[in-house]
Amino acid sequence: MSTKEQKRSGSEELAGLLGVTPEELDRLFNLSEERLEELDEAEFRARMRERCHHTLEIPTYESAYFNRPLPAEQTETVEKMLREWERRGLSHDLVEYRFATAILGFAKKRVAGEPVDLSVYEPKWLTPAEQEAFERVVYERRSVRQWDRQRHVSDELIDKVLKAGLWGPAGCNLQHTRYMVIREESEPGLFEGSDVPGGPVHIVVMQDLRCQRANPLMPPNNFLLDSGAATQNIVLAAHAYGLGSCWLTFSDVMYDRLVRHYLLPDYFKLITYVDLGWPDQSPCTIWRCGVDEAVIHRSQDMSKDL
C-alpha cells in the first residue's frame, strides 16, 4: 500500500471513530491557506497547537520510538501554518511557534531517516524524600474558609499558582484555560451569595471558546476535565506555597453579576473559582474511604503467577 493510500485509509478509520465522513473531517481540520487567513488570532493559535500535536508530534514520536520511516508529506500541515504565522507577523517567542519549530526539527530528522534523541527531555524523577513531600501536599491540603487578612498575597505568588494550573493536562493541546484574578479589597461584593466567607483573592477559571473551535469534535466533557485539572493544580500549588484555598462554584446570580460587571464577551465561559489567601485555621482531616472500597474492579496481576 502506498503512503497516499495509507493516509486515506487512516483518515477513513479516524472519521469512522469520530462519527463523521472523511470529507467532513477534512473540511473541519484541513483548512486551506485562504481559510487560515480568515481565523481570528485566538483560534489560529489554538489550531496551530492542535494540528502540530495531532499531525506531527504524535507521528514523529511514534516514528522515533519504533524506528519507522516518517513520510515527507507529514510536515505539510505544520509548514503551511508556519507560513500563515509569518504572514501575520506573530512573534517567534510565542509558545506555539517554539513548539511547532521544535517538533518540525525532529520530524525532518525522521523524514531523513536520522535518529532523534529525546533523552534530554526525560523528567528528573523524584527522590524518596521528594516523593514524601509530594504526598504531604496531596494528603495535607485542606479547604480553608477563614483567612489572615493582615497578610498580603503578592501577584508574584499568585502567578506561580496560576502557572501550575496552566501545566495541567490539556486535551488536544488546545490550552483554553483563562483566568481572572479579583482582589476582594479592590473590588468588593462581586462574590456575595457564596455559602463560604470570601477569601481575599478570587481566582476565576474560565474557558476561551475561541480555542475550542480548533477542534469542534472534542467531547464537551473533555473541556470540563481540562478546567478541573487546572483547578486541582491550583489548589495543590497553593498549599505547596503555604497558602490556603477553597474550590467553589458559581450561583447563577454570581455568574451573571461577574459577566455584567466585566462586560465579558460571550466567548469566555466561567467554569469555577478558587478563594485564596493566607490561612487562619487548620481544619481537621476529612477521612477518605480506602482504596479497597473505591476500586470496584481490578484486573489480575499476571506477574504474580510467574
ZADO-1210 file (C-alpha; in nm, 4 decimals, padded with zeros to 6 digits):
<atoms>
<atom x="00.0000" y="00.0000" z="00.0000" code="MET" pos="1"/>
<atom x="00.1368" y="00.3429" z="-00.0978" code="SER" pos="2"/>
<atom x="00.1834" y="00.6253" z="00.1526" code="THR" pos="3"/>
<atom x="-00.1106" y="00.8090" z="-00.0031" code="LYS" pos="4"/>
<atom x="-00.3328" y="00.5027" z="00.0268" code="GLU" pos="5"/>
<atom x="-00.2240" y="00.4529" z="00.3896" code="GLN" pos="6"/>
<atom x="-00.3083" y="00.8138" z="00.4678" code="LYS" pos="7"/>
<atom x="-00.6527" y="00.7829" z="00.3068" code="ARG" pos="8"/>
<atom x="-00.7194" y="00.4581" z="00.4933" code="SER" pos="9"/>
<atom x="-00.6147" y="00.6158" z="00.8220" code="GLY" pos="10"/>
<atom x="-00.8379" y="00.9160" z="00.7565" code="SER" pos="11"/>
<atom x="-01.1357" y="00.6915" z="00.6859" code="GLU" pos="12"/>
<atom x="-01.0730" y="00.4933" z="01.0034" code="GLU" pos="13"/>
<atom x="-01.0470" y="00.8103" z="01.2164" code="LEU" pos="14"/>
<atom x="-01.3605" y="00.9571" z="01.0582" code="ALA" pos="15"/>
<atom x="-01.5495" y="00.6396" z="01.1421" code="GLY" pos="16"/>
<atom x="-01.4368" y="00.6539" z="01.5030" code="LEU" pos="17"/>
<atom x="-01.5496" y="01.0166" z="01.5304" code="LEU" pos="18"/>
<atom x="-01.8827" y="00.9535" z="01.3591" code="GLY" pos="19"/>
<atom x="-01.8248" y="01.1798" z="01.0566" code="VAL" pos="20"/>
<atom x="-01.7436" y="01.1297" z="00.6906" code="THR" pos="21"/>
<atom x="-01.3840" y="01.1623" z="00.5679" code="PRO" pos="22"/>
<atom x="-01.4965" y="01.4686" z="00.3700" code="GLU" pos="23"/>
<atom x="-01.6373" y="01.6342" z="00.6831" code="GLU" pos="24"/>
<atom x="-01.3207" y="01.5519" z="00.8767" code="LEU" pos="25"/>
<atom x="-01.1134" y="01.7138" z="00.6026" code="ASP" pos="26"/>
<atom x="-01.3368" y="02.0231" z="00.5975" code="ARG" pos="27"/>
<atom x="-01.3094" y="02.0713" z="00.9727" code="LEU" pos="28"/>
<atom x="-00.9350" y="02.0252" z="01.0113" code="PHE" pos="29"/>
<atom x="-00.7525" y="02.0578" z="00.6794" code="ASN" pos="30"/>
<atom x="-00.8029" y="02.4296" z="00.6266" code="LEU" pos="31"/>
<atom x="-00.6690" y="02.5997" z="00.3149" code="SER" pos="32"/>
<atom x="-00.4269" y="02.8890" z="00.3463" code="GLU" pos="33"/>
<atom x="-00.7106" y="03.1240" z="00.2479" code="GLU" pos="34"/>
<atom x="-00.9315" y="02.9863" z="00.5250" code="ARG" pos="35"/>
<atom x="-00.6483" y="03.0143" z="00.7785" code="LEU" pos="36"/>
<atom x="-00.6180" y="03.3839" z="00.6939" code="GLU" pos="37"/>
<atom x="-00.9825" y="03.4361" z="00.7970" code="GLU" pos="38"/>
<atom x="-00.9391" y="03.2995" z="01.1521" code="LEU" pos="39"/>
<atom x="-00.9089" y="03.5328" z="01.4474" code="ASP" pos="40"/>
<atom x="-00.5735" y="03.5113" z="01.6226" code="GLU" pos="41"/>
<atom x="-00.7002" y="03.3102" z="01.9218" code="ALA" pos="42"/>
<atom x="-00.8482" y="03.0361" z="01.7044" code="GLU" pos="43"/>
<atom x="-00.5499" y="03.0333" z="01.4684" code="PHE" pos="44"/>
<atom x="-00.3026" y="02.9873" z="01.7535" code="ARG" pos="45"/>
<atom x="-00.5209" y="02.7130" z="01.9031" code="ALA" pos="46"/>
<atom x="-00.5324" y="02.5384" z="01.5658" code="ARG" pos="47"/>
<atom x="-00.1547" y="02.5654" z="01.5457" code="MET" pos="48"/>
<atom x="-00.1275" y="02.3890" z="01.8817" code="ARG" pos="49"/>
<atom x="-00.3847" y="02.1239" z="01.7946" code="GLU" pos="50"/>
<atom x="-00.2609" y="02.0480" z="01.4420" code="ARG" pos="51"/>
<atom x="00.1043" y="02.0375" z="01.5473" code="CYS" pos="52"/>
<atom x="00.0103" y="01.7932" z="01.8210" code="HIS" pos="53"/>
<atom x="-00.2003" y="01.5596" z="01.6079" code="HIS" pos="54"/>
<atom x="-00.0421" y="01.5777" z="01.2640" code="THR" pos="55"/>
<atom x="00.3246" y="01.5983" z="01.3608" code="LEU" pos="56"/>
<atom x="00.4145" y="01.5481" z="01.7271" code="GLU" pos="57"/>
<atom x="00.2438" y="01.2106" z="01.7766" code="ILE" pos="58"/>
<atom x="00.3540" y="01.0587" z="01.4402" code="PRO" pos="59"/>
<atom x="00.7101" y="01.1861" z="01.4891" code="THR" pos="60"/>
<atom x="00.7418" y="01.0342" z="01.8349" code="TYR" pos="61"/>
<atom x="00.5992" y="00.7046" z="01.7093" code="GLU" pos="62"/>
<atom x="00.8425" y="00.7089" z="01.4179" code="SER" pos="63"/>
<atom x="01.1341" y="00.7660" z="01.6536" code="ALA" pos="64"/>
<atom x="01.0214" y="00.5059" z="01.9061" code="TYR" pos="65"/>
<atom x="00.9564" y="00.2244" z="01.6556" code="PHE" pos="66"/>
<atom x="01.2272" y="00.3380" z="01.4103" code="ASN" pos="67"/>
<atom x="00.9715" y="00.3609" z="01.1315" code="ARG" pos="68"/>
<atom x="01.0094" y="00.5996" z="00.8380" code="PRO" pos="69"/>
<atom x="00.8150" y="00.9256" z="00.8508" code="LEU" pos="70"/>
<atom x="00.6599" y="01.0302" z="00.5178" code="PRO" pos="71"/>
<atom x="00.7867" y="01.3624" z="00.3842" code="ALA" pos="72"/>
<atom x="00.4297" y="01.4939" z="00.3468" code="GLU" pos="73"/>
<atom x="00.3750" y="01.4543" z="00.7209" code="GLN" pos="74"/>
<atom x="00.5228" y="01.8003" z="00.7730" code="THR" pos="75"/>
<atom x="00.2990" y="01.9781" z="00.5208" code="GLU" pos="76"/>
<atom x="00.0231" y="02.0902" z="00.7597" code="THR" pos="77"/>
<atom x="00.2562" y="02.2471" z="01.0141" code="VAL" pos="78"/>
<atom x="00.4678" y="02.4099" z="00.7425" code="GLU" pos="79"/>
<atom x="00.1503" y="02.5635" z="00.5965" code="LYS" pos="80"/>
<atom x="00.0529" y="02.7009" z="00.9357" code="MET" pos="81"/>
<atom x="00.4024" y="02.8400" z="00.9908" code="LEU" pos="82"/>
<atom x="00.3709" y="03.0289" z="00.6605" code="ARG" pos="83"/>
<atom x="00.0500" y="03.1837" z="00.7917" code="GLU" pos="84"/>
<atom x="00.2280" y="03.2612" z="01.1179" code="TRP" pos="85"/>
<atom x="00.4891" y="03.4608" z="00.9266" code="GLU" pos="86"/>
<atom x="00.2254" y="03.6324" z="00.7131" code="ARG" pos="87"/>
<atom x="00.0560" y="03.7570" z="01.0298" code="ARG" pos="88"/>
<atom x="00.3878" y="03.8769" z="01.1724" code="GLY" pos="89"/>
<atom x="00.3372" y="03.6914" z="01.5008" code="LEU" pos="90"/>
<atom x="00.6236" y="03.6724" z="01.7454" code="SER" pos="91"/>
<atom x="00.8699" y="03.3862" z="01.7321" code="HIS" pos="92"/>
<atom x="00.8760" y="03.3971" z="02.1130" code="ASP" pos="93"/>
<atom x="00.5176" y="03.2710" z="02.1424" code="LEU" pos="94"/>
<atom x="00.4812" y="02.9147" z="02.2652" code="VAL" pos="95"/>
<atom x="00.3063" y="02.7867" z="01.9519" code="GLU" pos="96"/>
<atom x="00.5924" y="02.8904" z="01.7257" code="TYR" pos="97"/>
<atom x="00.8565" y="02.7476" z="01.9580" code="ARG" pos="98"/>
<atom x="00.6651" y="02.4207" z="01.9907" code="PHE" pos="99"/>
<atom x="00.5973" y="02.3860" z="01.6173" code="ALA" pos="100"/>
<atom x="00.9533" y="02.4592" z="01.5082" code="THR" pos="101"/>
<atom x="01.0961" y="02.2178" z="01.7667" code="ALA" pos="102"/>
<atom x="00.8684" y="01.9326" z="01.6572" code="ILE" pos="103"/>
<atom x="00.9289" y="02.0169" z="01.2914" code="LEU" pos="104"/>
<atom x="01.3019" y="01.9830" z="01.3513" code="GLY" pos="105"/>
<atom x="01.2509" y="01.6357" z="01.4994" code="PHE" pos="106"/>
<atom x="01.0210" y="01.5403" z="01.2127" code="ALA" pos="107"/>
<atom x="01.2672" y="01.6411" z="00.9421" code="LYS" pos="108"/>
<atom x="01.5290" y="01.4204" z="01.1046" code="LYS" pos="109"/>
<atom x="01.2893" y="01.1257" z="01.0911" code="ARG" pos="110"/>
<atom x="01.1991" y="01.2003" z="00.7281" code="VAL" pos="111"/>
<atom x="01.5721" y="01.1849" z="00.6518" code="ALA" pos="112"/>
<atom x="01.6000" y="00.8577" z="00.8441" code="GLY" pos="113"/>
<atom x="01.8084" y="01.0125" z="01.1210" code="GLU" pos="114"/>
<atom x="01.7626" y="00.9271" z="01.4909" code="PRO" pos="115"/>
<atom x="01.6021" y="01.1742" z="01.7310" code="VAL" pos="116"/>
<atom x="01.7484" y="01.1929" z="02.0794" code="ASP" pos="117"/>
<atom x="01.4695" y="01.2751" z="02.3248" code="LEU" pos="118"/>
<atom x="01.6627" y="01.1651" z="02.6330" code="SER" pos="119"/>
<atom x="01.7362" y="01.5275" z="02.7275" code="VAL" pos="120"/>
<atom x="01.3624" y="01.5717" z="02.7956" code="TYR" pos="121"/>
<atom x="01.3382" y="01.2841" z="03.0421" code="GLU" pos="122"/>
<atom x="01.1893" y="01.4069" z="03.3707" code="PRO" pos="123"/>
<atom x="01.4088" y="01.4319" z="03.6774" code="LYS" pos="124"/>
<atom x="01.2333" y="01.1643" z="03.8769" code="TRP" pos="125"/>
<atom x="01.1622" y="01.2387" z="04.2413" code="LEU" pos="126"/>
<atom x="01.3838" y="01.1065" z="04.5147" code="THR" pos="127"/>
<atom x="01.2158" y="00.9182" z="04.8027" code="PRO" pos="128"/>
<atom x="01.2361" y="01.2359" z="05.0143" code="ALA" pos="129"/>
<atom x="01.0747" y="01.4397" z="04.7369" code="GLU" pos="130"/>
<atom x="00.8013" y="01.1770" z="04.6981" code="GLN" pos="131"/>
<atom x="00.7232" y="01.2176" z="05.0675" code="GLU" pos="132"/>
<atom x="00.6956" y="01.5951" z="05.0175" code="ALA" pos="133"/>
<atom x="00.4570" y="01.5379" z="04.7261" code="PHE" pos="134"/>
<atom x="00.2425" y="01.3109" z="04.9409" code="GLU" pos="135"/>
<atom x="00.2327" y="01.5778" z="05.2117" code="ARG" pos="136"/>
<atom x="00.0968" y="01.8295" z="04.9604" code="VAL" pos="137"/>
<atom x="-00.1743" y="01.5891" z="04.8443" code="VAL" pos="138"/>
<atom x="-00.2781" y="01.4484" z="05.1810" code="TYR" pos="139"/>
<atom x="-00.2465" y="01.7625" z="05.3951" code="GLU" pos="140"/>
<atom x="-00.4258" y="02.0060" z="05.1657" code="ARG" pos="141"/>
<atom x="-00.7479" y="02.1345" z="05.3213" code="ARG" pos="142"/>
<atom x="-01.0330" y="02.3598" z="05.2161" code="SER" pos="143"/>
<atom x="-00.9773" y="02.6802" z="05.4148" code="VAL" pos="144"/>
<atom x="-01.2618" y="02.9188" z="05.4980" code="ARG" pos="145"/>
<atom x="-01.1016" y="03.1654" z="05.7401" code="GLN" pos="146"/>
<atom x="-00.8207" y="03.3983" z="05.6374" code="TRP" pos="147"/>
<atom x="-00.5439" y="03.6099" z="05.7827" code="ASP" pos="148"/>
<atom x="-00.6451" y="03.9322" z="05.6126" code="ARG" pos="149"/>
<atom x="-00.3488" y="04.1224" z="05.7545" code="GLN" pos="150"/>
<atom x="-00.1102" y="03.9288" z="05.5301" code="ARG" pos="151"/>
<atom x="-00.0868" y="04.0376" z="05.1678" code="HIS" pos="152"/>
<atom x="-00.0785" y="03.7807" z="04.8855" code="VAL" pos="153"/>
<atom x="00.1603" y="03.9125" z="04.6204" code="SER" pos="154"/>
<atom x="00.0935" y="03.9000" z="04.2480" code="ASP" pos="155"/>
<atom x="00.4199" y="03.7078" z="04.2112" code="GLU" pos="156"/>
<atom x="00.2939" y="03.4284" z="04.4355" code="LEU" pos="157"/>
<atom x="-00.0459" y="03.4249" z="04.2657" code="ILE" pos="158"/>
<atom x="00.1241" y="03.3907" z="03.9271" code="ASP" pos="159"/>
<atom x="00.3203" y="03.0870" z="04.0497" code="LYS" pos="160"/>
<atom x="-00.0095" y="02.9244" z="04.1476" code="VAL" pos="161"/>
<atom x="-00.1704" y="03.0158" z="03.8142" code="LEU" pos="162"/>
<atom x="00.1259" y="02.8757" z="03.6204" code="LYS" pos="163"/>
<atom x="00.0776" y="02.5418" z="03.7956" code="ALA" pos="164"/>
<atom x="-00.2810" y="02.5450" z="03.6702" code="GLY" pos="165"/>
<atom x="-00.1692" y="02.6023" z="03.3117" code="LEU" pos="166"/>
<atom x="00.0551" y="02.2961" z="03.3330" code="TRP" pos="167"/>
<atom x="-00.2415" y="02.0677" z="03.3944" code="GLY" pos="168"/>
<atom x="-00.3305" y="01.8257" z="03.1127" code="PRO" pos="169"/>
<atom x="-00.4993" y="01.9914" z="02.8128" code="ALA" pos="170"/>
<atom x="-00.6935" y="01.7745" z="02.5691" code="GLY" pos="171"/>
<atom x="-00.5672" y="01.8031" z="02.2097" code="CYS" pos="172"/>
<atom x="-00.3237" y="02.0718" z="02.3306" code="ASN" pos="173"/>
<atom x="-00.5969" y="02.3361" z="02.2950" code="LEU" pos="174"/>
<atom x="-00.4892" y="02.5172" z="02.6146" code="GLN" pos="175"/>
<atom x="-00.8172" y="02.7076" z="02.6511" code="HIS" pos="176"/>
<atom x="-00.7914" y="02.7829" z="03.0257" code="THR" pos="177"/>
<atom x="-00.8089" y="03.1532" z="03.1137" code="ARG" pos="178"/>
<atom x="-00.8229" y="03.3365" z="03.4472" code="TYR" pos="179"/>
<atom x="-00.9496" y="03.6419" z="03.6267" code="MET" pos="180"/>
<atom x="-00.7699" y="03.7473" z="03.9475" code="VAL" pos="181"/>
<atom x="-01.0032" y="03.9519" z="04.1655" code="ILE" pos="182"/>
<atom x="-00.8962" y="04.1010" z="04.4977" code="ARG" pos="183"/>
<atom x="-01.1817" y="04.1460" z="04.7430" code="GLU" pos="184"/>
<atom x="-01.0296" y="04.4641" z="04.8882" code="GLU" pos="185"/>
<atom x="-01.0163" y="04.6257" z="04.5433" code="SER" pos="186"/>
<atom x="-01.3482" y="04.5053" z="04.4021" code="GLU" pos="187"/>
<atom x="-01.5692" y="04.4069" z="04.6973" code="PRO" pos="188"/>
<atom x="-01.9030" y="04.2332" z="04.6830" code="GLY" pos="189"/>
<atom x="-01.8830" y="04.0555" z="04.3491" code="LEU" pos="190"/>
<atom x="-01.8847" y="03.7137" z="04.5169" code="PHE" pos="191"/>
<atom x="-02.1665" y="03.7829" z="04.7623" code="GLU" pos="192"/>
<atom x="-02.4062" y="03.4929" z="04.7909" code="GLY" pos="193"/>
<atom x="-02.1481" y="03.2228" z="04.8455" code="SER" pos="194"/>
<atom x="-02.2034" y="02.9988" z="05.1470" code="ASP" pos="195"/>
<atom x="-01.8326" y="03.0386" z="05.2285" code="VAL" pos="196"/>
<atom x="-01.6797" y="03.3622" z="05.3672" code="PRO" pos="197"/>
<atom x="-01.4978" y="03.5009" z="05.0678" code="GLY" pos="198"/>
<atom x="-01.1208" y="03.4846" z="05.0580" code="GLY" pos="199"/>
<atom x="-00.9030" y="03.7890" z="04.9987" code="PRO" pos="200"/>
<atom x="-00.8281" y="03.6714" z="04.6441" code="VAL" pos="201"/>
<atom x="-01.0683" y="03.5065" z="04.3997" code="HIS" pos="202"/>
<atom x="-00.9222" y="03.3046" z="04.1096" code="ILE" pos="203"/>
<atom x="-01.1857" y="03.2607" z="03.8390" code="VAL" pos="204"/>
<atom x="-01.1172" y="02.9709" z="03.5999" code="VAL" pos="205"/>
<atom x="-01.2668" y="03.0260" z="03.2545" code="MET" pos="206"/>
<atom x="-01.2672" y="02.8663" z="02.9103" code="GLN" pos="207"/>
<atom x="-01.1869" y="03.0550" z="02.5899" code="ASP" pos="208"/>
<atom x="-01.4398" y="02.9132" z="02.3444" code="LEU" pos="209"/>
<atom x="-01.2410" y="03.0506" z="02.0508" code="ARG" pos="210"/>
<atom x="-00.9723" y="02.7933" z="02.1271" code="CYS" pos="211"/>
<atom x="-01.2338" y="02.5194" z="02.1382" code="GLN" pos="212"/>
<atom x="-01.3323" y="02.5938" z="01.7787" code="ARG" pos="213"/>
<atom x="-00.9965" y="02.4449" z="01.6816" code="ALA" pos="214"/>
<atom x="-01.1430" y="02.1004" z="01.7490" code="ASN" pos="215"/>
<atom x="-01.5216" y="02.1034" z="01.7062" code="PRO" pos="216"/>
<atom x="-01.5355" y="01.7247" z="01.7542" code="LEU" pos="217"/>
<atom x="-01.3952" y="01.7378" z="02.1065" code="MET" pos="218"/>
<atom x="-01.6462" y="01.5885" z="02.3565" code="PRO" pos="219"/>
<atom x="-01.7758" y="01.8732" z="02.5808" code="PRO" pos="220"/>
<atom x="-01.6798" y="01.6812" z="02.8944" code="ASN" pos="221"/>
<atom x="-01.3152" y="01.6987" z="02.7877" code="ASN" pos="222"/>
<atom x="-01.3210" y="02.0770" z="02.8203" code="PHE" pos="223"/>
<atom x="-01.4609" y="02.0498" z="03.1724" code="LEU" pos="224"/>
<atom x="-01.1941" y="01.7939" z="03.2595" code="LEU" pos="225"/>
<atom x="-00.9264" y="02.0385" z="03.1429" code="ASP" pos="226"/>
<atom x="-01.0702" y="02.3070" z="03.3719" code="SER" pos="227"/>
<atom x="-01.0863" y="02.0595" z="03.6587" code="GLY" pos="228"/>
<atom x="-00.7247" y="01.9567" z="03.6053" code="ALA" pos="229"/>
<atom x="-00.6143" y="02.3208" z="03.6061" code="ALA" pos="230"/>
<atom x="-00.8093" y="02.3935" z="03.9230" code="THR" pos="231"/>
<atom x="-00.6734" y="02.0870" z="04.1008" code="GLN" pos="232"/>
<atom x="-00.3207" y="02.2029" z="04.0215" code="ASN" pos="233"/>
<atom x="-00.4093" y="02.5479" z="04.1574" code="ILE" pos="234"/>
<atom x="-00.5263" y="02.4239" z="04.4974" code="VAL" pos="235"/>
<atom x="-00.2299" y="02.1857" z="04.5290" code="LEU" pos="236"/>
<atom x="00.0178" y="02.4583" z="04.4328" code="ALA" pos="237"/>
<atom x="-00.1449" y="02.6986" z="04.6780" code="ALA" pos="238"/>
<atom x="-00.0911" y="02.4512" z="04.9593" code="HIS" pos="239"/>
<atom x="00.2668" y="02.3826" z="04.8488" code="ALA" pos="240"/>
<atom x="00.3424" y="02.7565" z="04.8704" code="TYR" pos="241"/>
<atom x="00.1822" y="02.7916" z="05.2147" code="GLY" pos="242"/>
<atom x="-00.1489" y="02.9416" z="05.1038" code="LEU" pos="243"/>
<atom x="-00.4972" y="02.8266" z="05.1915" code="GLY" pos="244"/>
<atom x="-00.7627" y="02.7716" z="04.9265" code="SER" pos="245"/>
<atom x="-01.1236" y="02.6699" z="04.8817" code="CYS" pos="246"/>
<atom x="-01.2552" y="02.5409" z="04.5485" code="TRP" pos="247"/>
<atom x="-01.6049" y="02.6784" z="04.4831" code="LEU" pos="248"/>
<atom x="-01.8801" y="02.7014" z="04.2200" code="THR" pos="249"/>
<atom x="-02.0903" y="02.9935" z="04.0996" code="PHE" pos="250"/>
<atom x="-02.4551" y="03.0564" z="04.1701" code="SER" pos="251"/>
<atom x="-02.6465" y="03.1828" z="03.8658" code="ASP" pos="252"/>
<atom x="-02.6721" y="03.5267" z="04.0273" code="VAL" pos="253"/>
<atom x="-02.2990" y="03.5449" z="04.0915" code="MET" pos="254"/>
<atom x="-02.2208" y="03.4245" z="03.7390" code="TYR" pos="255"/>
<atom x="-02.4421" y="03.6897" z="03.5779" code="ASP" pos="256"/>
<atom x="-02.3037" y="03.9586" z="03.8110" code="ARG" pos="257"/>
<atom x="-01.9450" y="03.8883" z="03.7018" code="LEU" pos="258"/>
<atom x="-02.0346" y="03.8788" z="03.3319" code="VAL" pos="259"/>
<atom x="-02.2155" y="04.2121" z="03.3537" code="ARG" pos="260"/>
<atom x="-01.9553" y="04.3800" z="03.5746" code="HIS" pos="261"/>
<atom x="-01.6624" y="04.2939" z="03.3468" code="TYR" pos="262"/>
<atom x="-01.8610" y="04.3103" z="03.0207" code="LEU" pos="263"/>
<atom x="-01.7232" y="03.9681" z="02.9331" code="LEU" pos="264"/>
<atom x="-01.7595" y="03.8690" z="02.5671" code="PRO" pos="265"/>
<atom x="-01.9608" y="03.5551" z="02.5009" code="ASP" pos="266"/>
<atom x="-01.6525" y="03.3537" z="02.4066" code="TYR" pos="267"/>
<atom x="-01.5436" y="03.3486" z="02.7715" code="PHE" pos="268"/>
<atom x="-01.7252" y="03.0859" z="02.9793" code="LYS" pos="269"/>
<atom x="-01.6884" y="03.0916" z="03.3579" code="LEU" pos="270"/>
<atom x="-01.6421" y="02.7409" z="03.4998" code="ILE" pos="271"/>
<atom x="-01.5379" y="02.7593" z="03.8655" code="THR" pos="272"/>
<atom x="-01.3377" y="02.9670" z="04.1100" code="TYR" pos="273"/>
<atom x="-01.0927" y="02.9301" z="04.3985" code="VAL" pos="274"/>
<atom x="-01.0733" y="03.1526" z="04.7051" code="ASP" pos="275"/>
<atom x="-00.7104" y="03.2060" z="04.8011" code="LEU" pos="276"/>
<atom x="-00.5198" y="03.3642" z="05.0887" code="GLY" pos="277"/>
<atom x="-00.3067" y="03.3038" z="05.3938" code="TRP" pos="278"/>
<atom x="-00.4925" y="03.0517" z="05.6131" code="PRO" pos="279"/>
<atom x="-00.6139" y="03.1430" z="05.9616" code="ASP" pos="280"/>
<atom x="-00.7422" y="02.7998" z="06.0589" code="GLN" pos="281"/>
<atom x="-00.6302" y="02.4355" z="06.0473" code="SER" pos="282"/>
<atom x="-00.9321" y="02.2186" z="05.9643" code="PRO" pos="283"/>
<atom x="-00.9368" y="01.8590" z="06.0823" code="CYS" pos="284"/>
<atom x="-00.8593" y="01.5842" z="05.8353" code="THR" pos="285"/>
<atom x="-01.1591" y="01.4695" z="05.6346" code="ILE" pos="286"/>
<atom x="-01.1023" y="01.0962" z="05.6307" code="TRP" pos="287"/>
<atom x="-01.1407" y="00.9265" z="05.2947" code="ARG" pos="288"/>
<atom x="-01.2623" y="00.5804" z="05.2142" code="CYS" pos="289"/>
<atom x="-00.9878" y="00.3300" z="05.1452" code="GLY" pos="290"/>
<atom x="-00.8577" y="00.2195" z="04.8079" code="VAL" pos="291"/>
<atom x="-01.0104" y="-00.1258" z="04.8593" code="ASP" pos="292"/>
<atom x="-01.3570" y="00.0293" z="04.8880" code="GLU" pos="293"/>
<atom x="-01.3092" y="00.2666" z="04.5960" code="ALA" pos="294"/>
<atom x="-01.1853" y="00.0067" z="04.3447" code="VAL" pos="295"/>
<atom x="-01.4869" y="-00.1832" z="04.2106" code="ILE" pos="296"/>
<atom x="-01.2809" y="-00.3918" z="03.9662" code="HIS" pos="297"/>
<atom x="-00.9139" y="-00.4795" z="03.9427" code="ARG" pos="298"/>
<atom x="-00.7592" y="-00.6920" z="03.6685" code="SER" pos="299"/>
<atom x="-00.5466" y="-00.9834" z="03.7770" code="GLN" pos="300"/>
<atom x="-00.1755" y="-00.9082" z="03.8211" code="ASP" pos="301"/>
<atom x="-00.0337" y="-01.1753" z="03.5917" code="MET" pos="302"/>
<atom x="00.3199" y="-01.1190" z="03.7233" code="SER" pos="303"/>
<atom x="00.2163" y="-01.2906" z="04.0471" code="LYS" pos="304"/>
<atom x="00.1705" y="-01.6152" z="03.8547" code="ASP" pos="305"/>
<atom x="00.5229" y="-01.6156" z="03.7136" code="LEU" pos="306"/>
</atoms>
